[in-house]
């Protein structure tokens, strides 16, 4: 039996809710939902290991080949680094089970990676699909997020907490995750009269401890609601402590950036070291120059020596050519043409891509200077009107060829005209079928004139109503009227007047028919 003064979890919840409302207003709520981590059993209680790695470098490259075109050198280097990292994870987990002390004393330099290359060449795609294959949670963030807000410590730890969320609260799996930070070149420190850029340098410093090994609290210190939630969970668990931190020892960090001004840094160094020996700076491509980047170049660019020192693996992604972009469209499993096929199929429209059209899209995308992202820019610019106009137009298929890419307005107009004809034919067929059912039901001959048919099609299209519903509405009183004329030999010819004034037209036809029948039925004597 609990003590009289010991509050129940429900009472604690109510008191905490009242307290938070009094302090922060009604816009702040307090939830007692059990966090995902509480639902996970401790490792000793699991039926198996939370994470296993058994891939070879060539396995990883083959997987990346399905999604990322070219960048073969980058794929190889990244595949080796990932295998080295997770093979060490396997070794350390086995060693910890056998000799915990020896495991703590074993040194290992993490294979954290820095990716260099222009935008849109597949840097993010590479990392995402590595994480998918390995089966670990993946978190992506832009380095500028931290420098713009001015935080130099608190926010970067949120990346580690997000790993736990991506792992559905499984802390053991989250500690083997991958954190990817893009646009890291934007937090390079710059010299100024006041000294180094504090914001950029501060973010680099904050990331240092994460990239090595540290314990990150699962709840941020400034998260008041989270701290109160933790207190409540502690009370509900009977005072039994639960794991409250995640260790970053085995978290793989990958950073990337375009490093647009790095060419000047490298050329300056090369010029200084080869002066007088016939060097020709500027003759090499950006990709070739980036292959020569050194730690000193990164420091000159504005990255702290300690920061770049935690990124021993360097991967260079080359700029994409027109041929590369064309191959992405044709061969990549993530090609945006699949996206457009699905988009049009949702409206019942099949779209087909010809090679000549795809090649022209690749040419236009190359002019955008944004890598593979330019493909979406070009396709959206050309096909946006097609997405808007074609659904419901009667068009059920079309081909994206060279003519469409070069003159989309003309092709759209042609398709809409074809669609209108096809839609009119379809509506006319429904109207004829409706009239024939009427004729069959009452053993009559009923015909629609072409002008009447055109009028019905025009009204159905303009009123955006199904033809069958329109006919049922116009000829709703014909059911009773035609029953009076059942079996008549005289045909009922439905004209434009019948569509415009159906009741009057039917009445006049019935009267005319009745008079004709009476005249035929009168004897000569009469």
Helices and strands as residue ranges (DSSP letters): H 9-24, G 36-39, G 43-45, H 57-65, H 72-98, H 100-105, E 113-116, H 123-134, E 138-142, H 143-149, H 154-166, H 171-174, E 178-182, G 184-187, H 198-211, E 215-217, H 224-236, E 245-247, E 252-257, H 262-274, H 286-290, H 295-301, H 305-309, E 313-316, H 322-331, H 336-345, E 350-353, H 355-368, H 373-389, E 397-400, H 402-406, H 408-441, E 446-448, H 450-463, H 467-474, H 478-484, E 492-494, H 496-500, H 502-521
